[in-house]
Amino acid sequence: MKQAVSSGNPDGAEPAPVAASPRSVVSLRDVTKRFSNGTLALSRMTMDIRKGEFVSLLGPSGCGKSTALRIIAGLGRPSQGMVDWPASRIGRDGRPDADIGFVFQEPTLMPWKPVFDNAFLPLRLKGMGKGEARDRVMAALETVGLKDFAKAYPRELSGGMRMRVSIARALVTDPKLLLMDEPFGALDEITRQKLNDDVLRLWSEKDLTVVFVTHSVFEAAYLSSRIAVMGARPGRVVADMMLPRPEGREKDEGFRVSETYGDLCRSVSQALVSAMYAPAGEGA
Amino acid sequence: MEAVLDSASSDETPGLGRSRLLKVAVPAIMLGLTLLAWEVYVRVNAVPPYILPAPSLVAQTLVKDWGTLYPALLVTLRITFSALILALIGGTVLAVLLVQSKWVELALYPYAVILQVTPIVAIAPLILVYVSSTQAAIMICAFLVAFFPILSNMVQGLKSVDHNLLNLYDLYGASRWQQLRLLKLPAALPYFMTGLKIGGGLSLIAAVVAEFAAGSAGAGSGLAFRLLEAQYRLNIPRLFAALVLLSATGVAIFALTSVVAWLSLRRWHESALAREN
């Protein structure tokens, strides 16, 4: 198992700059983010996210993993460096057209709208009519198992179901890239495992590329084909680990108690521990 | 009584039927007792009607003087509601402008505050000088009073939108108009309803106060004039009758705005939902 886990640069050395490969969905080049209060949230992050990968950004709080995700989504601009979309058409607003789905930490639903309208929102904002979008919205709701709850209001749903609506909304535009910002952090362990299985299923069914922010070693080890371990102060990538692809795990009831999974968790844990004691790079 | 209680307890949720009954019965019984005590006090002590009329006399006066009081009530209602509607439109429109641009907010907000903190009775004479119609002047006063709570609540509401929802709208490239119509205005609805409830009560109060200040008189005047007139003539029963009409109007406005708020928020907002544990 060990040989499949190739640890990147645990000593914090700068990765050599590489040209964006054509199979990259998005590539970050020396992305640095300094907030207006002077905090260096992200220091010279360079990373290529390739098509079909399930990348987890794993690290302690304050390591800039959410900041990195937001920058990829175009919600914040990097102070330095650039984000490139080698394989996408760029729209007028400088963002790739309809290529991103985003799932926030909270479900972030409009409480005054029923489930259907919440999932319909991205299409509506693109100017699509309700009748025209109905099939797509219902299909998205069906993939998360909420077809029968289209008329319910968010407050009538459980926390896990609200999160599913949020995922359906992110999927309704058929994005190439799904960005998830600690989506299941507030859920109980059982719901969380169920949703992890759902996300894995959607990832392989829909041929998605996923960037998943988490601080849970177990979640990252279960879901990812690749884990970027990040360190704090300043936020940076300390290790970039390639893992065996997680396809089909959601159907394998024994996987969560298997030795393979235990080994995976152990090596990811070790990488995280060394990340926390890694010296800060010169970028600080 | 027993039958009522029985049917209530045979309900699926026995507590609910009884509590609903109590909700109506307790205030109604309390009101009846108060009126009864008042009536008894007046009769036992033989209080003259120009000091304190009995409720029965007030009721009789209300019927007898309906021809005088009803047109006055209509005038007051017209002023109150046109002022409230103008304040709702004006407050909402200005709030939208204020949150759309920092510059507009910096430039205009001080005037809204100055208008609000200056006592309306003090501005009324000036407005009467500038506006030829007394009714219009009174309406402007009522508008000024009702306007500010609606404005400040709406500004607060429009600014209190969940930041992640704003991010979501940005992510999907929503236009400012879409963001306003689909996100900010619905999110501000509970705040608007608070403004409506406060503004509804205030516009009635202001309509009465402004009429006192304007000293309007004659056939086209509102209830405040009839109230003053009754006082000058020591027609205290009529004064009470006018007062009853004003209170009833206030209660009706409160009930109306509460129902509107409940109807518009009942599906989603915590304020309109019963807590279940």
Chai-1 contact restraints between the chains, C-beta under 6 A:
chainA,res_idxA,chainB,res_idxB,connection_type,confidence,min_distance_angstrom,max_distance_angstrom,comment,restraint_id
A,A73,B,L171,contact,1.0,0.0,6.0,A-B,restraint_1
A,L75,B,N167,contact,1.0,0.0,6.0,A-B,restraint_2
A,D93,B,G173,contact,1.0,0.0,6.0,A-B,restraint_3
A,F102,B,L171,contact,1.0,0.0,6.0,A-B,restraint_4
A,F104,B,N164,contact,1.0,0.0,6.0,A-B,restraint_5
A,T108,B,N164,contact,1.0,0.0,6.0,A-B,restraint_6
A,T108,B,L165,contact,1.0,0.0,6.0,A-B,restraint_7
A,T108,B,L168,contact,1.0,0.0,6.0,A-B,restraint_8
A,P111,B,W268,contact,1.0,0.0,6.0,A-B,restraint_9
A,W112,B,P186,contact,1.0,0.0,6.0,A-B,restraint_10
A,W112,B,W268,contact,1.0,0.0,6.0,A-B,restraint_11
A,P122,B,Y172,contact,1.0,0.0,6.0,A-B,restraint_12
A,L125,B,Y172,contact,1.0,0.0,6.0,A-B,restraint_13
A,L125,B,A174,contact,1.0,0.0,6.0,A-B,restraint_14
A,L125,B,Q178,contact,1.0,0.0,6.0,A-B,restraint_15
A,Y153,B,R267,contact,1.0,0.0,6.0,A-B,restraint_16
A,Y153,B,W268,contact,1.0,0.0,6.0,A-B,restraint_17
